[in-house]
Amino acid sequence: MQGLGYLEETVLLLILSMDDEAYGFSVSEAYKKHAGKSISISAIHSVMSRLEKKGLIKSHMGGATAERGGRRKRIFEATAQGKEVITEIKVSRQKLWSLIADLS
């Protein structure tokens, strides 16, 4: 299994949850909503760059939009390898959680 840091894992999960709308700003907004913390778009781009280098996500340029002043945005999606890695992480975590009887 490929090792991922907490932020890499979280960003990969967010990208998987966003279908075709995962780009820098949308991922940073989703992070704020679900993690309850702000993160800069440059930090998100840095994480997505690392994930892409690891082969866990891929990107393509979306169409230009008027609200972006005619600029295009880079859209990210998980690769088959990314889906496999996140599934392995989920299984591993579930095994560990099953070892804990009660947290109260």
A tleap script that builds the chain and sets N, CA, C and O, in Angstrom:
source leaprc.protein.ff14SB
mol = sequence {
  NMET GLN GLY LEU GLY TYR LEU GLU GLU THR
  VAL LEU LEU LEU ILE LEU SER MET ASP ASP
  GLU ALA TYR GLY PHE SER VAL SER GLU ALA
  TYR LYS LYS HIE ALA GLY LYS SER ILE SER
  ILE SER ALA ILE HIE SER VAL MET SER ARG
  LEU GLU LYS LYS GLY LEU ILE LYS SER HIE
  MET GLY GLY ALA THR ALA GLU ARG GLY GLY
  ARG ARG LYS ARG ILE PHE GLU ALA THR ALA
  GLN GLY LYS GLU VAL ILE THR GLU ILE LYS
  VAL SER ARG GLN LYS LEU TRP SER LEU ILE
  ALA ASP LEU CSER
}
set mol.1.N position { 0.845 -1.182 0.000 }
set mol.1.CA position { 0.000 0.000 0.000 }
set mol.1.C position { 0.886 1.239 0.000 }
set mol.1.O position { 1.898 1.302 0.698 }
set mol.2.N position { 0.487 2.209 -0.787 }
set mol.2.CA position { 1.216 3.469 -0.878 }
set mol.2.C position { 0.869 4.355 0.310 }
set mol.2.O position { -0.308 4.543 0.618 }
set mol.3.N position { 1.873 4.898 0.978 }
set mol.3.CA position { 1.627 5.742 2.136 }
set mol.3.C position { 1.149 7.128 1.738 }
set mol.3.O position { 1.685 7.747 0.819 }
set mol.4.N position { 0.150 7.596 2.433 }
set mol.4.CA position { -0.371 8.942 2.217 }
set mol.4.C position { -0.433 9.661 3.544 }
set mol.4.O position { -0.743 9.057 4.572 }
set mol.5.N position { -0.141 10.942 3.527 }
set mol.5.CA position { -0.325 11.755 4.709 }
set mol.5.C position { -1.802 12.058 4.888 }
set mol.5.O position { -2.612 11.820 3.993 }
set mol.6.N position { -2.140 12.589 6.059 }
set mol.6.CA position { -3.536 12.899 6.361 }
set mol.6.C position { -4.141 13.836 5.325 }
set mol.6.O position { -5.245 13.591 4.839 }
set mol.7.N position { -3.428 14.907 4.981 }
set mol.7.CA position { -3.958 15.887 4.039 }
set mol.7.C position { -4.109 15.277 2.642 }
set mol.7.O position { -5.099 15.534 1.958 }
set mol.8.N position { -3.140 14.478 2.220 }
set mol.8.CA position { -3.249 13.807 0.918 }
set mol.8.C position { -4.462 12.884 0.880 }
set mol.8.O position { -5.216 12.875 -0.093 }
set mol.9.N position { -4.642 12.113 1.940 }
set mol.9.CA position { -5.794 11.208 2.011 }
set mol.9.C position { -7.104 11.993 1.974 }
set mol.9.O position { -8.039 11.613 1.269 }
set mol.10.N position { -7.171 13.076 2.726 }
set mol.10.CA position { -8.384 13.880 2.780 }
set mol.10.C position { -8.691 14.491 1.412 }
set mol.10.O position { -9.837 14.455 0.963 }
set mol.11.N position { -7.692 15.042 0.757 }
set mol.11.CA position { -7.905 15.649 -0.559 }
set mol.11.C position { -8.322 14.587 -1.569 }
set mol.11.O position { -9.211 14.831 -2.385 }
set mol.12.N position { -7.701 13.423 -1.529 }
set mol.12.CA position { -8.094 12.346 -2.438 }
set mol.12.C position { -9.551 11.937 -2.198 }
set mol.12.O position { -10.300 11.730 -3.153 }
set mol.13.N position { -9.950 11.823 -0.947 }
set mol.13.CA position { -11.350 11.501 -0.636 }
set mol.13.C position { -12.294 12.582 -1.153 }
set mol.13.O position { -13.355 12.272 -1.697 }
set mol.14.N position { -11.919 13.831 -0.987 }
set mol.14.CA position { -12.762 14.925 -1.472 }
set mol.14.C position { -12.885 14.890 -2.994 }
set mol.14.O position { -13.974 15.081 -3.536 }
set mol.15.N position { -11.780 14.648 -3.676 }
set mol.15.CA position { -11.821 14.554 -5.142 }
set mol.15.C position { -12.733 13.413 -5.568 }
set mol.15.O position { -13.517 13.560 -6.506 }
set mol.16.N position { -12.637 12.279 -4.887 }
set mol.16.CA position { -13.513 11.145 -5.206 }
set mol.16.C position { -14.985 11.490 -4.994 }
set mol.16.O position { -15.851 10.983 -5.707 }
set mol.17.N position { -15.264 12.333 -4.035 }
set mol.17.CA position { -16.655 12.662 -3.714 }
set mol.17.C position { -17.255 13.721 -4.640 }
set mol.17.O position { -18.466 13.940 -4.622 }
set mol.18.N position { -16.426 14.377 -5.442 }
set mol.18.CA position { -16.876 15.542 -6.193 }
set mol.18.C position { -17.178 15.287 -7.664 }
set mol.18.O position { -17.445 16.242 -8.393 }
set mol.19.N position { -17.149 14.082 -8.118 }
set mol.19.CA position { -17.413 13.765 -9.524 }
set mol.19.C position { -16.510 14.606 -10.429 }
set mol.19.O position { -15.287 14.537 -10.310 }
set mol.20.N position { -17.092 15.393 -11.325 }
set mol.20.CA position { -16.310 16.151 -12.302 }
set mol.20.C position { -16.077 17.598 -11.904 }
set mol.20.O position { -15.701 18.408 -12.751 }
set mol.21.N position { -16.289 17.945 -10.647 }
set mol.21.CA position { -16.160 19.333 -10.218 }
set mol.21.C position { -15.009 19.571 -9.258 }
set mol.21.O position { -15.028 20.539 -8.499 }
set mol.22.N position { -14.014 18.708 -9.281 }
set mol.22.CA position { -12.877 18.855 -8.370 }
set mol.22.C position { -11.794 19.713 -9.021 }
set mol.22.O position { -11.075 19.262 -9.913 }
set mol.23.N position { -11.693 20.943 -8.563 }
set mol.23.CA position { -10.617 21.840 -8.971 }
set mol.23.C position { -10.175 22.586 -7.721 }
set mol.23.O position { -10.832 22.491 -6.684 }
set mol.24.N position { -9.089 23.318 -7.799 }
set mol.24.CA position { -8.478 23.907 -6.609 }
set mol.24.C position { -9.438 24.585 -5.655 }
set mol.24.O position { -9.473 24.247 -4.472 }
set mol.25.N position { -10.223 25.541 -6.147 }
set mol.25.CA position { -11.125 26.289 -5.279 }
set mol.25.C position { -12.215 25.388 -4.688 }
set mol.25.O position { -12.513 25.476 -3.497 }
set mol.26.N position { -12.806 24.525 -5.514 }
set mol.26.CA position { -13.898 23.681 -5.012 }
set mol.26.C position { -13.405 22.691 -3.955 }
set mol.26.O position { -14.122 22.387 -3.002 }
set mol.27.N position { -12.183 22.192 -4.126 }
set mol.27.CA position { -11.619 21.270 -3.131 }
set mol.27.C position { -11.321 22.017 -1.835 }
set mol.27.O position { -11.547 21.483 -0.749 }
set mol.28.N position { -10.813 23.254 -1.936 }
set mol.28.CA position { -10.532 24.013 -0.709 }
set mol.28.C position { -11.833 24.356 0.030 }
set mol.28.O position { -11.859 24.347 1.260 }
set mol.29.N position { -12.901 24.656 -0.698 }
set mol.29.CA position { -14.199 24.924 -0.071 }
set mol.29.C position { -14.769 23.654 0.569 }
set mol.29.O position { -15.325 23.712 1.666 }
set mol.30.N position { -14.636 22.519 -0.101 }
set mol.30.CA position { -15.115 21.246 0.457 }
set mol.30.C position { -14.318 20.889 1.707 }
set mol.30.O position { -14.875 20.364 2.671 }
set mol.31.N position { -13.013 21.172 1.692 }
set mol.31.CA position { -12.179 20.905 2.867 }
set mol.31.C position { -12.671 21.733 4.046 }
set mol.31.O position { -12.800 21.226 5.160 }
set mol.32.N position { -12.944 23.012 3.791 }
set mol.32.CA position { -13.437 23.892 4.852 }
set mol.32.C position { -14.772 23.369 5.402 }
set mol.32.O position { -14.985 23.357 6.614 }
set mol.33.N position { -15.650 22.945 4.522 }
set mol.33.CA position { -16.969 22.459 4.927 }
set mol.33.C position { -16.883 21.170 5.741 }
set mol.33.O position { -17.547 21.035 6.768 }
set mol.34.N position { -16.070 20.230 5.283 }
set mol.34.CA position { -16.057 18.901 5.910 }
set mol.34.C position { -15.024 18.759 7.032 }
set mol.34.O position { -15.239 17.988 7.968 }
set mol.35.N position { -13.918 19.484 6.954 }
set mol.35.CA position { -12.892 19.385 7.997 }
set mol.35.C position { -13.037 20.497 9.032 }
set mol.35.O position { -12.463 20.424 10.119 }
set mol.36.N position { -13.804 21.519 8.687 }
set mol.36.CA position { -14.002 22.620 9.623 }
set mol.36.C position { -12.810 23.540 9.752 }
set mol.36.O position { -12.724 24.306 10.712 }
set mol.37.N position { -11.879 23.483 8.797 }
set mol.37.CA position { -10.682 24.319 8.817 }
set mol.37.C position { -10.470 24.920 7.437 }
set mol.37.O position { -10.823 24.316 6.424 }
set mol.38.N position { -9.896 26.104 7.407 }
set mol.38.CA position { -9.552 26.732 6.132 }
set mol.38.C position { -8.216 26.196 5.642 }
set mol.38.O position { -7.351 25.821 6.434 }
set mol.39.N position { -8.067 26.167 4.341 }
set mol.39.CA position { -6.799 25.779 3.729 }
set mol.39.C position { -6.628 26.633 2.478 }
set mol.39.O position { -7.592 26.881 1.753 }
set mol.40.N position { -5.431 27.070 2.233 }
set mol.40.CA position { -5.197 27.927 1.071 }
set mol.40.C position { -5.283 27.105 -0.218 }
set mol.40.O position { -5.022 25.902 -0.235 }
set mol.41.N position { -5.652 27.785 -1.272 }
set mol.41.CA position { -5.723 27.117 -2.570 }
set mol.41.C position { -4.331 26.659 -2.997 }
set mol.41.O position { -4.197 25.617 -3.637 }
set mol.42.N position { -3.295 27.421 -2.652 }
set mol.42.CA position { -1.931 27.001 -3.016 }
set mol.42.C position { -1.546 25.717 -2.295 }
set mol.42.O position { -0.847 24.879 -2.865 }
set mol.43.N position { -1.989 25.546 -1.049 }
set mol.43.CA position { -1.718 24.292 -0.323 }
set mol.43.C position { -2.461 23.136 -0.988 }
set mol.43.O position { -1.917 22.041 -1.127 }
set mol.44.N position { -3.706 23.383 -1.398 }
set mol.44.CA position { -4.482 22.348 -2.099 }
set mol.44.C position { -3.781 21.969 -3.397 }
set mol.44.O position { -3.653 20.785 -3.712 }
set mol.45.N position { -3.321 22.976 -4.159 }
set mol.45.CA position { -2.625 22.699 -5.421 }
set mol.45.C position { -1.351 21.894 -5.184 }
set mol.45.O position { -1.012 21.014 -5.976 }
set mol.46.N position { -0.652 22.190 -4.105 }
set mol.46.CA position { 0.566 21.452 -3.773 }
set mol.46.C position { 0.250 19.984 -3.502 }
set mol.46.O position { 0.950 19.093 -3.985 }
set mol.47.N position { -0.800 19.736 -2.732 }
set mol.47.CA position { -1.213 18.358 -2.424 }
set mol.47.C position { -1.662 17.645 -3.699 }
set mol.47.O position { -1.297 16.491 -3.924 }
set mol.48.N position { -2.450 18.323 -4.532 }
set mol.48.CA position { -2.929 17.696 -5.764 }
set mol.48.C position { -1.769 17.398 -6.709 }
set mol.48.O position { -1.793 16.394 -7.422 }
set mol.49.N position { -0.767 18.251 -6.720 }
set mol.49.CA position { 0.422 17.998 -7.531 }
set mol.49.C position { 1.140 16.727 -7.063 }
set mol.49.O position { 1.557 15.905 -7.878 }
set mol.50.N position { 1.278 16.576 -5.741 }
set mol.50.CA position { 1.910 15.357 -5.198 }
set mol.50.C position { 1.092 14.115 -5.541 }
set mol.50.O position { 1.647 13.085 -5.926 }
set mol.51.N position { -0.230 14.216 -5.399 }
set mol.51.CA position { -1.094 13.072 -5.717 }
set mol.51.C position { -1.005 12.712 -7.190 }
set mol.51.O position { -1.035 11.535 -7.549 }
set mol.52.N position { -0.895 13.721 -8.042 }
set mol.52.CA position { -0.782 13.461 -9.475 }
set mol.52.C position { 0.556 12.800 -9.799 }
set mol.52.O position { 0.613 11.884 -10.620 }
set mol.53.N position { 1.637 13.260 -9.156 }
set mol.53.CA position { 2.953 12.649 -9.366 }
set mol.53.C position { 2.973 11.197 -8.914 }
set mol.53.O position { 3.686 10.373 -9.488 }
set mol.54.N position { 2.190 10.881 -7.883 }
set mol.54.CA position { 2.103 9.507 -7.385 }
set mol.54.C position { 1.183 8.639 -8.251 }
set mol.54.O position { 1.096 7.428 -8.047 }
set mol.55.N position { 0.504 9.257 -9.209 }
set mol.55.CA position { -0.387 8.519 -10.097 }
set mol.55.C position { -1.761 8.236 -9.507 }
set mol.55.O position { -2.491 7.387 -10.019 }
set mol.56.N position { -2.123 8.943 -8.430 }
set mol.56.CA position { -3.393 8.676 -7.756 }
set mol.56.C position { -4.538 9.532 -8.288 }
set mol.56.O position { -5.708 9.186 -8.124 }
set mol.57.N position { -4.195 10.652 -8.927 }
set mol.57.CA position { -5.194 11.483 -9.591 }
set mol.57.C position { -4.629 11.900 -10.942 }
set mol.57.O position { -3.425 11.810 -11.181 }
set mol.58.N position { -5.506 12.352 -11.811 }
set mol.58.CA position { -5.088 12.913 -13.099 }
set mol.58.C position { -5.912 14.170 -13.329 }
set mol.58.O position { -6.944 14.378 -12.690 }
set mol.59.N position { -5.444 15.000 -14.243 }
set mol.59.CA position { -6.143 16.256 -14.479 }
set mol.59.C position { -6.281 16.531 -15.966 }
set mol.59.O position { -5.564 15.980 -16.801 }
set mol.60.N position { -7.226 17.400 -16.259 }
set mol.60.CA position { -7.408 17.915 -17.615 }
set mol.60.C position { -7.958 19.334 -17.502 }
set mol.60.O position { -8.500 19.725 -16.469 }
set mol.61.N position { -7.812 20.079 -18.560 }
set mol.61.CA position { -8.298 21.452 -18.562 }
set mol.61.C position { -9.769 21.468 -18.947 }
set mol.61.O position { -10.165 20.897 -19.963 }
set mol.62.N position { -10.576 22.134 -18.116 }
set mol.62.CA position { -11.993 22.305 -18.401 }
set mol.62.C position { -12.185 23.456 -19.375 }
set mol.62.O position { -11.219 24.106 -19.776 }
set mol.63.N position { -13.419 23.705 -19.750 }
set mol.63.CA position { -13.721 24.788 -20.671 }
set mol.63.C position { -13.616 26.146 -20.014 }
set mol.63.O position { -13.712 26.270 -18.793 }
set mol.64.N position { -13.418 27.162 -20.834 }
set mol.64.CA position { -13.366 28.535 -20.347 }
set mol.64.C position { -14.775 28.985 -19.968 }
set mol.64.O position { -15.751 28.624 -20.625 }
set mol.65.N position { -14.868 29.773 -18.902 }
set mol.65.CA position { -16.174 30.276 -18.462 }
set mol.65.C position { -16.127 31.786 -18.308 }
set mol.65.O position { -15.083 32.361 -17.999 }
set mol.66.N position { -17.273 32.420 -18.530 }
set mol.66.CA position { -17.357 33.875 -18.414 }
set mol.66.C position { -17.073 34.341 -16.989 }
set mol.66.O position { -16.413 35.361 -16.791 }
set mol.67.N position { -17.576 33.586 -15.979 }
set mol.67.CA position { -17.364 34.010 -14.593 }
set mol.67.C position { -15.899 33.934 -14.176 }
set mol.67.O position { -15.517 34.524 -13.165 }
set mol.68.N position { -15.082 33.227 -14.930 }
set mol.68.CA position { -13.640 33.165 -14.656 }
set mol.68.C position { -12.868 34.061 -15.615 }
set mol.68.O position { -11.653 33.925 -15.756 }
set mol.69.N position { -13.574 34.978 -16.275 }
set mol.69.CA position { -12.906 35.894 -17.202 }
set mol.69.C position { -12.331 35.187 -18.414 }
set mol.69.O position { -11.326 35.624 -18.975 }
set mol.70.N position { -12.963 34.097 -18.818 }
set mol.70.CA position { -12.502 33.341 -19.977 }
set mol.70.C position { -11.393 32.354 -19.680 }
set mol.70.O position { -10.908 31.668 -20.580 }
set mol.71.N position { -10.989 32.280 -18.425 }
set mol.71.CA position { -9.922 31.332 -18.053 }
set mol.71.C position { -10.500 29.937 -17.884 }
set mol.71.O position { -11.669 29.765 -17.539 }
set mol.72.N position { -9.662 28.953 -18.133 }
set mol.72.CA position { -10.047 27.558 -17.945 }
set mol.72.C position { -9.577 27.100 -16.568 }
set mol.72.O position { -8.645 27.675 -16.006 }
set mol.73.N position { -10.213 26.074 -16.029 }
set mol.73.CA position { -9.763 25.526 -14.749 }
set mol.73.C position { -9.315 24.079 -14.943 }
set mol.73.O position { -9.832 23.360 -15.798 }
set mol.74.N position { -8.351 23.676 -14.135 }
set mol.74.CA position { -7.841 22.305 -14.189 }
set mol.74.C position { -8.740 21.439 -13.323 }
set mol.74.O position { -8.888 21.683 -12.126 }
set mol.75.N position { -9.335 20.435 -13.933 }
set mol.75.CA position { -10.246 19.507 -13.261 }
set mol.75.C position { -9.468 18.243 -12.896 }
set mol.75.O position { -8.702 17.719 -13.706 }
set mol.76.N position { -9.671 17.762 -11.674 }
set mol.76.CA position { -8.964 16.570 -11.189 }
set mol.76.C position { -9.935 15.426 -10.977 }
set mol.76.O position { -11.096 15.637 -10.625 }
set mol.77.N position { -9.447 14.204 -11.195 }
set mol.77.CA position { -10.220 13.007 -10.908 }
set mol.77.C position { -9.274 11.901 -10.448 }
set mol.77.O position { -8.093 11.885 -10.798 }
set mol.78.N position { -9.812 10.990 -9.668 }
set mol.78.CA position { -9.008 9.877 -9.162 }
set mol.78.C position { -8.748 8.877 -10.281 }
set mol.78.O position { -9.605 8.646 -11.134 }
set mol.79.N position { -7.570 8.295 -10.266 }
set mol.79.CA position { -7.236 7.218 -11.199 }
set mol.79.C position { -7.662 5.884 -10.581 }
set mol.79.O position { -8.075 5.827 -9.423 }
set mol.80.N position { -7.556 4.827 -11.361 }
set mol.80.CA position { -7.842 3.490 -10.825 }
set mol.80.C position { -6.903 3.185 -9.664 }
set mol.80.O position { -7.318 2.591 -8.668 }
set mol.81.N position { -5.647 3.587 -9.786 }
set mol.81.CA position { -4.681 3.378 -8.700 }
set mol.81.C position { -5.085 4.166 -7.461 }
set mol.81.O position { -4.957 3.662 -6.345 }
set mol.82.N position { -5.566 5.385 -7.635 }
set mol.82.CA position { -6.017 6.197 -6.507 }
set mol.82.C position { -7.187 5.560 -5.783 }
set mol.82.O position { -7.245 5.559 -4.554 }
set mol.83.N position { -8.122 5.016 -6.558 }
set mol.83.CA position { -9.277 4.333 -5.962 }
set mol.83.C position { -8.836 3.079 -5.218 }
set mol.83.O position { -9.372 2.757 -4.157 }
set mol.84.N position { -7.861 2.376 -5.775 }
set mol.84.CA position { -7.347 1.169 -5.127 }
set mol.84.C position { -6.658 1.505 -3.805 }
set mol.84.O position { -6.869 0.827 -2.799 }
set mol.85.N position { -5.837 2.552 -3.812 }
set mol.85.CA position { -5.111 2.954 -2.597 }
set mol.85.C position { -6.089 3.387 -1.514 }
set mol.85.O position { -5.931 3.011 -0.353 }
set mol.86.N position { -7.098 4.174 -1.879 }
set mol.86.CA position { -8.039 4.657 -0.859 }
set mol.86.C position { -8.873 3.506 -0.311 }
set mol.86.O position { -9.255 3.525 0.859 }
set mol.87.N position { -9.158 2.514 -1.130 }
set mol.87.CA position { -9.879 1.325 -0.659 }
set mol.87.C position { -9.025 0.534 0.326 }
set mol.87.O position { -9.530 0.049 1.338 }
set mol.88.N position { -7.735 0.404 0.033 }
set mol.88.CA position { -6.819 -0.287 0.945 }
set mol.88.C position { -6.735 0.449 2.286 }
set mol.88.O position { -6.712 -0.180 3.344 }
set mol.89.N position { -6.689 1.768 2.234 }
set mol.89.CA position { -6.640 2.565 3.466 }
set mol.89.C position { -7.916 2.343 4.273 }
set mol.89.O position { -7.857 2.174 5.490 }
set mol.90.N position { -9.056 2.342 3.610 }
set mol.90.CA position { -10.338 2.147 4.291 }
set mol.90.C position { -10.381 0.789 4.986 }
set mol.90.O position { -10.768 0.693 6.151 }
set mol.91.N position { -9.985 -0.252 4.271 }
set mol.91.CA position { -9.989 -1.601 4.842 }
set mol.91.C position { -9.055 -1.681 6.041 }
set mol.91.O position { -9.405 -2.252 7.074 }
set mol.92.N position { -7.873 -1.108 5.900 }
set mol.92.CA position { -6.893 -1.117 6.986 }
set mol.92.C position { -7.425 -0.392 8.221 }
set mol.92.O position { -7.284 -0.878 9.343 }
set mol.93.N position { -8.034 0.767 8.006 }
set mol.93.CA position { -8.583 1.529 9.133 }
set mol.93.C position { -9.748 0.785 9.790 }
set mol.93.O position { -9.872 0.785 11.015 }
set mol.94.N position { -10.589 0.161 8.992 }
set mol.94.CA position { -11.715 -0.588 9.557 }
set mol.94.C position { -11.221 -1.738 10.427 }
set mol.94.O position { -11.814 -2.030 11.465 }
set mol.95.N position { -10.137 -2.393 10.010 }
set mol.95.CA position { -9.556 -3.470 10.828 }
set mol.95.C position { -9.074 -2.923 12.170 }
set mol.95.O position { -9.291 -3.535 13.216 }
set mol.96.N position { -8.419 -1.766 12.126 }
set mol.96.CA position { -7.931 -1.166 13.367 }
set mol.96.C position { -9.078 -0.743 14.270 }
set mol.96.O position { -9.035 -0.980 15.478 }
set mol.97.N position { -10.107 -0.116 13.699 }
set mol.97.CA position { -11.259 0.306 14.505 }
set mol.97.C position { -11.960 -0.892 15.134 }
set mol.97.O position { -12.499 -0.780 16.235 }
set mol.98.N position { -11.963 -2.032 14.455 }
set mol.98.CA position { -12.621 -3.207 15.001 }
set mol.98.C position { -11.909 -3.753 16.240 }
set mol.98.O position { -12.489 -4.529 17.000 }
set mol.99.N position { -10.667 -3.354 16.440 }
set mol.99.CA position { -9.900 -3.781 17.622 }
set mol.99.C position { -10.309 -3.034 18.895 }
set mol.99.O position { -10.012 -3.469 20.008 }
set mol.100.N position { -10.983 -1.924 18.711 }
set mol.100.CA position { -11.348 -1.078 19.853 }
set mol.100.C position { -12.774 -1.403 20.266 }
set mol.100.O position { -13.713 -1.239 19.487 }
set mol.101.N position { -12.922 -1.868 21.508 }
set mol.101.CA position { -14.249 -2.286 21.992 }
set mol.101.C position { -15.147 -1.086 22.266 }
set mol.101.O position { -16.283 -1.038 21.794 }
set mol.102.N position { -14.654 -0.140 23.008 }
set mol.102.CA position { -15.485 0.997 23.396 }
set mol.102.C position { -14.587 2.167 23.770 }
set mol.102.O position { -13.594 1.999 24.478 }
set mol.103.N position { -14.940 3.338 23.296 }
set mol.103.CA position { -14.119 4.520 23.571 }
set mol.103.C position { -14.615 5.339 24.765 }
set mol.103.O position { -13.973 6.315 25.153 }
set mol.104.N position { -15.726 4.960 25.338 }
set mol.104.CA position { -16.260 5.778 26.438 }
set mol.104.C position { -15.652 5.473 27.776 }
set mol.104.O position { -16.018 6.092 28.775 }
savepdb mol mol.pdb
quit
